[in-house]
Amino acid sequence: MSFASLGLSEALVRAVSERGYESPTPIQAKAIPAVLSGGDLLAGAQTGTGKTAGFVLPILQRLSTTAPRRAGAGGARPIRALILTPTRELAAQVEESVVAYGRHVKLSSTVVFGGVNINPQIDRLRRGVDILVATPGRLLDHAGQRTVDLSGVEVLVLDEADRMLDMGFIHDIRRVLKLLPAQRQNLLFSATFSDEIKALADGLLNKPAMIEVARRNATAEGVVQRVLPVDRVRKRELLSHLVREHNWFQVLVFTRTKHGANRLAEQLAKDGIPALAIHGNKSQNARTRALAEFKSGTLQVLVATDIAARGLDIVELPHVVNFDLPNVPEDYVHRIGRTGRAGAEGEAVSLVSPDENGLLRDIERLVKRQIPRETIAGFELDPNARNEPEVDDRPPRPSRRPARGAAPRQNAPRPGGSASQRPDGAAAQRTAASTPQRPAASVPQRPAASAPQRAAQPASPAASTRPFGVGGVRGRPTRSGR
C-alpha cells in the first residue's frame, strides 16, 4: 500500500517521500481514510507506530482542499484545526511534523506552550494560523487574554489523550471544549486504550470509528527487554559500567523524581560520562538545549522523568534504561516505546532493586510476559544489603524550629522553592500548621518584680508533616504542559 492509495494529494505524498517514508504504518493505513471521511475517530496504537502522521496528513488534506467556514477575528486567517498535547516537547514535535508534511501546501501553523515568553505567541496568533498545536494550560492563558479565537475550529485532536488524563488535564480540556463550535470533527489518539479513555470518548465523540492496531498495552516487538537485578546503592555504578563497557551513546535514562534525575546526571558527569537532566523544573530553554544535544549525539546520556516519555521522537534511539521502575505500570510501556520506533530495533534495560519487585510484577502482569533477568558479574545482589523503598527522594530539609531563646525567623524560604518547583513534583504545597496560642486570660501572671525577662518565642510548629510519599502516591505526574 502507498500513501497515494489512501487518497492523499500529490503535494502531501511528495512531502512524505522527502521524509523517507514509502508506505504507511498500520495505524496510518486505517486512520487516514477514517479522518478523510469527516467522522469522529477513536484510535489507539502503541507508541512509535506513527500516530502523528495518522492525523496530521488527513487534516492537511482536508484543510488544503476546502475553504474556511468563517473568517477569523479582525479578518485574520481563522484557526481551523486545534491539536492538544500533554507536554511541551510533544507539542513542539507535532508542530514540526505539521510543518514537514505541509511544506508543499498553503497552510500555516504554530505552537503555543508554557515556560516561554507569551508575547511572540500572541503576535503570531494575531497574524492568523490554520493549525494550532497547544498544551492546555497555555491555550487557556491565551483564551483568558482574548488572544486566541477558537470559534472557527473544524477539527479537534486530543493527542496522547490517556497521558492528559493521567496528568489531570480533564478539567482544562472541558474548559477548552466550551470555546469550540458544536459542529466539528473530533479525533482522539492514544498510546493505550484504557477504560477512562473510552469513557471520555463516550462523552465527546459522535458515533466514532474505532481503530486499535495493537494489543492493549503491548510493547513493540523490536524492543529487547532485560531486567538487571542490582542493589539500590549500586545502581549508578552499574549504569556507568554498562555505558562505558558497551560504549553506549544516546542513552535515555528514566528516574522517578526530578531530584533523582538531577543527582544521577551529576554523578554520571563525575564518572566522565556527558549527561544532562530534563524535567518539569528545568527552564524551557534548558530542556530544548538538552534535547538538541541528545538528538545530535553530542550528549551521551539524557536523564529524564516521565515528562519525556511522551515527547521524545529520536530516530533509531538505541537504548532506554529504567533507573527506577515507574509507579504506574502503563508508564513502562511509554518509556520503552521511545526505542524500537517505526519497526527499528532497540534495547530497554531495567535496573531493579529488591524493593521494586512488586512494581516489576505489576509491569509483567500488564504486558502479559515475564521479562528476562540477567545478572551482571560483579554486581550480584548482596543478601546483607539494605534495599528499602525510598520514602522520599528529596534531600533532607533542615529543621525550621529556632533554638530556644533565638529571635524568630522572618519569612524563611523553604528549600526547593514553591510547591510546583520542588524536586518531588508535588502539586500542592504542604505547610505545617502553627500550634494555636492559649488565650491570655488562661496564662497565670507572674509578679513583674520576680519575673525574669524572657525572649520572645515564635509559635512552635505542629508535629512535622509526613514526608511526601507516606500514605500517598509517589511520582504522581505534574501538569507540565503549562
C-alpha positions in Angstrom: 0.0 0.0 0.0 1.2 3.5 -0.8 0.3 6.9 0.7 -1.2 7.9 -2.7 -3.6 5.0 -2.5 -5.1 6.4 0.8 -6.4 9.5 -1.1 -3.7 12.0 -0.2 -2.7 14.7 -2.7 0.4 14.7 -4.7 1.9 17.5 -2.6 1.5 15.5 0.6 2.8 12.3 -0.9 5.8 14.2 -2.1 6.4 15.7 1.4 6.1 12.2 2.9 8.5 10.8 0.4 11.0 13.5 1.2 10.9 12.4 4.8 12.0 8.9 3.7 8.6 7.1 4.2 7.4 4.9 1.4 4.4 3.0 2.8 2.1 3.8 5.7 2.2 2.0 9.0 -0.9 0.1 10.1 -2.3 2.9 12.2 -1.8 5.3 9.3 -3.4 3.0 6.8 -6.5 2.8 8.9 -6.7 6.3 10.4 -6.0 8.4 7.3 -9.1 7.2 5.4 -11.2 7.5 8.5 -10.2 11.1 9.1 -10.7 12.0 5.5 -14.3 10.7 5.7 -15.1 13.6 8.1 -16.4 11.5 11.0 -15.1 11.3 14.6 -12.4 8.8 15.5 -11.0 7.0 18.5 -7.6 5.5 17.6 -5.3 3.5 19.7 -1.8 2.2 18.9 1.3 1.5 20.8 3.8 4.4 20.9 6.2 4.7 18.0 3.8 3.5 15.3 3.3 6.8 13.5 0.1 8.1 15.1 1.1 11.8 14.4 1.2 11.3 10.7 -2.1 9.4 11.0 -3.9 12.6 11.9 -1.7 15.4 10.5 -1.7 14.1 6.9 -5.5 13.9 6.5 -6.0 17.2 8.3 -3.6 18.9 5.9 -5.5 17.2 3.0 -8.9 18.4 4.2 -7.9 22.0 5.0 -6.0 22.4 1.8 -9.0 21.4 -0.4 -11.8 23.2 1.4 -12.5 26.9 2.4 -12.8 28.0 6.0 -16.3 28.0 7.4 -15.9 31.6 8.7 -13.3 34.4 8.8 -11.0 34.9 11.8 -11.1 37.7 14.3 -10.3 41.1 12.6 -10.3 39.4 9.2 -7.2 37.3 10.1 -6.9 33.7 9.0 -9.0 31.6 11.3 -7.8 28.6 13.4 -9.3 25.6 11.6 -7.6 22.7 13.4 -6.6 22.5 17.1 -4.2 19.8 18.3 -3.9 19.5 22.1 -0.9 17.6 23.6 0.0 17.0 27.3 3.6 18.2 27.2 5.7 21.0 25.6 8.1 18.6 24.0 5.3 16.6 22.3 3.6 19.9 21.2 6.9 21.0 19.5 7.3 17.6 17.9 3.8 17.6 16.5 4.1 21.1 15.1 7.4 20.1 13.4 5.5 17.3 11.7 2.8 19.7 10.6 5.5 21.9 9.0 7.3 19.0 7.4 4.3 17.3 5.9 2.7 20.6 4.9 5.7 22.1 3.2 4.1 22.0 -0.3 0.6 23.2 0.7 -0.5 26.7 1.6 -1.4 26.2 5.2 0.2 27.9 8.2 0.7 26.6 11.8 2.2 27.5 15.1 2.7 26.0 18.6 2.0 27.5 22.0 3.1 26.2 25.3 4.2 27.4 28.7 7.7 28.1 30.0 8.5 30.7 27.4 7.5 34.3 26.7 3.9 34.6 25.7 4.3 37.8 23.6 5.8 36.2 20.5 3.0 33.7 20.6 0.4 36.5 20.7 2.0 38.2 17.7 1.9 35.0 15.7 -1.7 34.3 16.6 -2.8 37.8 15.6 -1.4 37.2 12.1 -3.6 34.1 11.8 -2.8 30.4 11.5 -4.7 27.5 10.1 -3.4 24.8 12.5 -2.7 25.4 16.2 -0.8 22.9 18.4 -1.0 23.7 22.1 -0.8 22.5 25.6 -4.0 23.0 27.6 -2.6 25.4 30.2 -1.0 27.9 27.8 -4.0 27.7 25.5 -6.3 28.8 28.4 -3.8 31.6 29.2 -4.3 32.9 25.7 -8.1 32.4 25.9 -8.1 34.4 29.2 -6.2 37.3 27.5 -8.5 37.0 24.4 -5.5 36.5 22.2 -6.9 33.3 20.5 -10.2 32.8 18.7 -11.3 29.2 18.5 -14.8 29.8 17.2 -13.8 28.6 13.7 -12.2 25.3 14.7 -13.3 22.5 12.3 -11.1 19.7 13.7 -10.1 18.9 17.3 -7.3 16.4 18.1 -6.6 15.1 21.5 -3.1 13.6 21.1 -1.9 11.2 23.8 -5.3 11.6 25.5 -4.5 9.0 28.1 -1.5 10.9 29.3 -3.6 14.1 29.5 -6.0 12.3 31.8 -3.0 10.9 33.9 -1.7 14.5 34.3 -5.0 15.9 35.5 -5.9 17.9 32.4 -9.5 16.7 32.2 -10.9 20.0 33.7 -8.8 22.1 31.3 -10.0 20.0 28.4 -13.6 20.7 29.4 -12.9 24.4 29.6 -11.3 24.3 26.1 -14.3 22.4 24.7 -16.6 25.2 25.7 -14.6 27.6 23.5 -15.1 25.4 20.4 -18.1 25.3 18.0 -20.5 22.5 18.5 -20.1 21.3 14.9 -16.6 19.9 14.5 -14.7 16.7 13.8 -13.2 15.1 17.0 -10.2 12.8 16.9 -8.8 11.0 20.0 -5.3 9.4 19.5 -3.9 7.4 22.4 -1.0 5.1 23.1 -3.2 2.9 25.3 -7.0 2.2 25.2 -7.9 2.4 28.8 -11.4 2.3 30.3 -11.0 6.0 31.2 -10.3 6.9 27.6 -13.4 5.0 26.4 -15.4 7.0 29.0 -14.0 10.3 27.7 -14.8 9.2 24.1 -18.4 8.4 25.0 -19.0 11.9 26.2 -17.1 13.7 23.4 -17.3 11.7 20.2 -20.3 11.3 18.0 -20.7 7.8 16.6 -16.9 7.4 16.2 -15.0 4.9 14.2 -12.7 2.9 16.4 -9.2 1.7 15.5 -6.9 -0.4 17.6 -4.0 -1.8 15.7 -2.1 -3.5 18.6 -3.0 -5.4 21.7 -3.8 -3.1 24.6 -0.6 -2.0 26.5 1.6 -4.1 24.2 5.2 -3.3 23.8 7.0 -3.0 20.4 8.2 -6.4 19.1 11.6 -4.8 18.0 12.5 -3.9 21.6 14.7 -6.3 23.5 13.8 -6.1 27.2 16.1 -7.1 30.1 15.9 -6.9 33.9 19.2 -6.5 35.7 18.8 -7.2 39.5 21.1 -4.9 41.5 21.2 -3.4 45.0 19.8 0.1 45.1 23.0 1.6 46.3 24.9 0.2 43.3 22.5 1.3 40.5 24.5 4.3 39.5 27.7 2.3 39.5 26.1 -0.4 37.3 24.8 2.2 34.9 28.2 3.8 34.5 29.7 0.3 33.9 27.2 -0.5 31.2 27.6 2.8 29.3 31.4 2.5 29.4 31.8 -1.3 28.9 29.4 -1.3 25.8 30.3 2.2 24.6 26.6 3.2 24.6 25.7 6.5 23.1 22.2 8.2 23.1 21.1 6.5 26.3 17.7 7.7 27.6 17.5 7.1 31.4 14.3 7.4 33.4 14.2 8.2 37.1 11.1 8.5 39.3 11.8 12.0 40.6 13.2 15.3 39.5 15.8 15.4 42.3 16.8 11.9 41.4 17.3 13.0 37.7 19.5 15.9 38.7 21.5 13.8 41.1 22.1 11.0 38.7 23.1 13.4 35.9 25.7 15.0 38.2 27.0 11.6 39.3 27.4 10.4 35.7 29.2 13.6 34.8 31.7 13.0 37.6 32.2 9.5 36.2 33.3 11.1 32.9 30.0 10.4 31.1 28.4 13.5 29.5 24.9 13.7 30.9 22.1 16.2 31.5 18.7 16.0 33.2 15.3 17.1 31.7 12.2 17.5 33.8 9.4 20.0 34.6 11.5 22.2 36.9 14.0 22.9 34.1 13.5 26.1 32.1 12.2 25.6 28.6 15.5 26.8 27.1 17.4 24.2 29.2 15.1 21.5 28.1 15.3 22.4 24.5 19.1 22.7 24.6 19.4 19.3 26.3 17.1 17.6 23.7 19.0 19.2 20.8 22.4 18.0 22.1 20.9 14.5 22.8 19.4 14.2 19.3 22.6 15.3 17.6 24.6 12.7 19.5 26.8 15.2 21.3 25.2 14.3 24.7 25.8 10.7 25.7 23.1 10.3 28.4 19.8 12.1 28.9 18.3 11.6 32.3 14.5 12.2 32.4 11.4 11.9 34.4 8.2 10.7 32.8 7.6 14.1 31.3 9.8 12.9 28.4 8.1 9.5 27.9 5.5 11.1 25.6 7.5 13.9 24.0 10.7 12.4 22.5 10.9 11.2 18.9 14.5 10.3 18.3 15.3 8.4 15.1 16.7 5.0 16.0 17.2 5.7 19.7 19.2 2.6 20.7 19.0 2.4 24.5 16.3 3.1 27.2 17.2 2.5 30.8 14.8 2.4 33.7 17.0 3.5 36.6 13.8 3.5 38.7 10.8 1.5 37.8 7.7 3.6 37.4 4.9 3.5 39.9 2.3 3.3 37.2 2.8 0.1 35.0 1.5 1.8 31.9 4.4 4.3 32.1 6.8 1.4 31.5 5.2 0.9 28.0 5.5 4.5 27.2 9.1 4.7 28.4 10.5 1.8 26.4 8.4 2.9 23.4 11.0 5.7 22.9 13.2 3.0 21.3 12.3 0.5 18.6 10.1 3.0 16.8 8.7 2.5 13.3 10.0 -1.0 13.2 13.5 -0.3 14.3 15.3 -2.4 16.9 16.1 -1.1 20.3 17.0 -2.2 23.9 15.2 -1.5 27.1 17.1 -2.3 30.3 15.6 -2.0 33.8 17.8 -1.8 36.9 15.6 -3.4 39.5 16.5 -3.5 43.3 14.7 -6.0 45.6 12.3 -3.3 46.9 11.0 -2.8 43.4 10.0 -6.4 42.8 6.3 -5.6 43.4 6.4 -2.9 40.7 8.1 -5.4 38.3 5.3 -7.9 38.9 2.7 -5.3 38.1 4.5 -4.4 34.9 4.8 -8.1 33.8 1.2 -8.6 34.6 0.3 -5.6 32.4 2.4 -6.6 29.4 1.5 -10.3 29.8 5.0 -11.6 29.7 8.0 -12.3 32.0 10.9 -10.0 31.3 14.2 -12.0 31.2 16.6 -11.5 34.1 20.3 -11.2 33.7 22.9 -10.8 36.5 26.0 -8.7 35.6 29.2 -10.2 37.0 30.5 -8.1 39.9 27.0 -6.7 40.7 25.3 -9.7 42.2 22.8 -9.0 44.9 24.2 -8.8 48.5 21.8 -10.6 50.9 23.0 -8.2 53.7 22.4 -5.0 51.7 19.7 -2.6 52.8 17.3 -2.4 49.9 14.4 -0.4 51.4 11.8 1.5 49.4 12.6 5.2 49.3 10.1 7.2 51.3 11.3 10.5 49.8 13.8 11.2 47.1 14.4 14.8 48.2 17.5 15.8 50.2 16.6 16.2 54.0 15.3 19.6 54.9 16.8 21.4 57.9 14.7 22.0 60.9 12.8 25.3 60.7 12.3 25.4 64.5 14.7 28.0 66.0 16.7 27.4 69.1 15.1 28.3 72.4 15.5 32.0 73.0 16.5 32.8 69.5 14.9 35.6 67.6 12.1 34.3 65.3 13.0 33.8 61.7 11.0 36.1 59.4 9.7 34.6 56.1 12.3 31.9 56.0 12.3 30.5 52.4 11.6 26.8 52.1 14.4 24.9 50.4 13.4 23.9 46.9 11.2 26.9 46.3 7.4 26.7 45.8 5.4 23.5 45.7 5.4 23.5 42.0 9.2 23.7 41.9 10.0 21.0 44.4 12.1 18.1 43.2 9.4 15.6 44.2 6.9 17.2 41.8 4.2 17.6 44.4 1.2 19.5 43.0 0.2 21.1 46.3 2.4 22.8 48.9 2.4 21.1 52.3 2.5 23.6 55.2 3.0 22.9 58.9 0.1 24.2 60.9 1.1 26.5 63.7 0.3 25.5 67.3 -2.7 27.6 68.5 -1.9 30.1 71.2 -3.6 29.9 74.5 -5.9 32.8 75.5 -4.1 35.4 77.6 -6.6 35.0 80.4 -5.6 31.4 80.9 -1.9 32.1 81.5 -1.1 32.9 85.1 0.5 36.3 85.5 3.8 36.4 87.5 4.7 39.5 89.5 6.7 41.8 87.4 9.5 42.2 90.0 10.2 38.5 90.2 9.7 37.5 86.6 12.9 37.3 84.6 13.0 38.9 81.2 12.0 36.3 78.6 12.9 36.4 75.0 10.1 36.5 72.5 9.3 33.0 71.4 7.9 32.1 68.0 4.9 29.9 67.7 6.1 26.3 67.7 5.2 24.4 64.5 2.9 21.4 64.9 4.3 17.9 64.6 6.2 17.8 61.4 4.2 16.7 58.4 4.8 13.3 56.9 7.3 13.1 54.1 5.8 13.1 50.7 5.1 9.5 49.7 4.0 8.2 53.1 0.3 7.3 52.9 0.0 8.7 49.4 1.0 8.2 45.7 4.6 9.0 44.9 5.7 10.1 41.5 2.4 11.5 40.5 2.8 13.3 37.2 2.7 17.1 37.3 0.9 19.3 34.8 4.0 20.3 33.0 2.1 21.5 29.9 1.6 24.9 31.4 
